[in-house]
C-alpha cells in the first residue's frame, strides 16, 4: 500500500515545520506543490529565523521585499548564527520591524554605529 506524503495530517506537518529555521523551510518547501504552499501560508505556522554573514545582502531589503508580509507577521524568534560575529539582523530590523507583530524573542549583538539606527527604527 502506497502512502502519499500529502496524506499525513496538516497538524503533523505544522509540528515538523516548527522545528525548521525559516530560511531552510521556505527554500525547501515553497513552490514544491500546492499542498505545501497552503501549509506554509497557514496562520498556524510560526517562524524562527537565524541570520549569519552568509545571508543575502542587507541592502537588498531596501530595494525589494525579500520577505512577504504573510511571513514577517508570523516570525516569533530572530537570532544570529554566531554570537561573536556580526550579522544582518540590524538591517533586517531597520526595514521590517513594523511587520514583526508576533516577535517574542530577539538576540542581537550590535556594533556602536548600529545602535542609533536601530533605536530610531524602533521608536
VOGU-3710 file (C-alpha; in Angstrom, 3 decimals, decimal comma):
1> xxxxxxxxxx> 0,000/0,000/0,000  1,487/3,312/-1,087  1,239/6,268/1,234  1,436/9,738/-0,192  3,227/12,396/1,790  0,179/14,618/1,338  -1,913/12,088/3,248  -0,180/12,989/6,508  -2,317/15,353/8,592  -1,623/19,073/8,260
11> xxxxxxxxxx> -1,130/19,271/12,040  1,813/16,855/11,784  3,440/18,949/9,049  2,931/22,148/11,056  4,632/20,450/14,016  7,545/19,265/11,866  7,915/22,693/10,240  8,085/24,382/13,653  11,499/22,754/14,186  12,926/24,155/10,958
21> xxxxxxxxxx> 14,503/27,555/10,503  12,506/29,905/8,234  15,165/30,258/5,504  15,511/26,468/5,199  11,801/25,764/5,411  10,917/28,267/2,709  13,765/27,257/0,434  12,905/23,549/0,649  9,105/23,542/0,654  7,952/26,705/-1,181
31> xxxxxxxxxx> 6,661/26,021/-4,702  7,029/22,281/-4,181  3,288/21,805/-4,687  0,033/23,486/-3,698  -0,332/21,333/-0,571  2,916/22,624/0,953  2,282/26,177/-0,248  -1,044/26,110/1,635  0,652/24,746/4,769  3,312/27,460/4,652
41> xxxxxxxxxx> 0,618/30,100/4,169  -1,322/28,754/7,163  -1,634/31,155/10,091  -0,898/28,234/12,413  2,727/28,044/11,287  5,113/30,412/13,090  8,712/31,054/12,036  12,102/31,284/13,721  14,938/32,972/11,850  18,697/32,740/12,179
51> xxxxxxxxxx> 20,948/35,267/10,445  24,599/34,907/9,568  27,224/36,505/7,374  26,239/34,224/4,507  22,724/35,658/4,309  21,630/37,891/1,472  22,979/41,384/1,057  21,247/43,537/3,712  20,848/46,422/1,281  18,666/44,200/-0,877
61> xxxxxxxxxx> 15,977/44,667/1,772  15,685/48,325/0,747  15,331/47,512/-2,948  12,660/44,815/-2,731  10,863/42,956/-0,022  12,621/39,622/0,276  10,180/38,504/2,966  6,458/38,803/2,194  4,203/40,233/4,896  2,485/36,883/5,475
71> xxxxxxxxxx> 5,874/35,525/6,615  7,004/38,637/8,524  3,751/38,711/10,503  4,436/35,187/11,792  8,103/35,471/12,843  8,383/34,742/16,560  12,158/34,495/17,014  15,298/36,035/15,490  18,867/35,214/16,440  22,367/35,310/14,938
81> xxxxxxxxxx> 24,040/32,056/13,917  27,319/33,015/15,625  27,199/35,311/18,654  30,707/36,724/18,168  30,174/37,702/14,511  28,030/40,496/13,154  25,000/39,594/11,107  22,346/41,306/9,038  19,825/41,414/11,878  20,147/45,185/12,324
91> xxxxxxxxxx> 19,415/45,837/8,638  16,547/43,349/8,680  15,042/45,135/11,703  15,571/48,500/10,057  13,437/47,506/7,054  10,908/45,154/8,645  10,467/45,939/12,354  6,924/47,278/11,945  5,837/43,978/10,364  7,189/41,748/13,149
101> xxxxxxxxxx> 3,916/41,758/15,068  4,418/38,358/16,765  8,122/38,665/17,604  8,755/37,235/21,081  12,496/36,573/21,054  15,318/38,681/19,643  19,029/38,042/20,140  21,325/40,627/18,651  24,885/41,889/19,014  25,174/45,487/17,841
111> xxxxxxxxxx> 28,252/47,476/16,986  28,333/51,058/18,246  27,471/52,574/14,875  24,352/50,385/14,551  22,725/51,451/17,826  21,377/54,861/16,673  19,906/53,280/13,523  18,085/50,557/15,462  16,914/52,911/18,217  15,438/55,348/15,672
121> xxx> 13,730/52,493/13,820  12,102/51,036/16,925  10,688/54,364/18,146
//
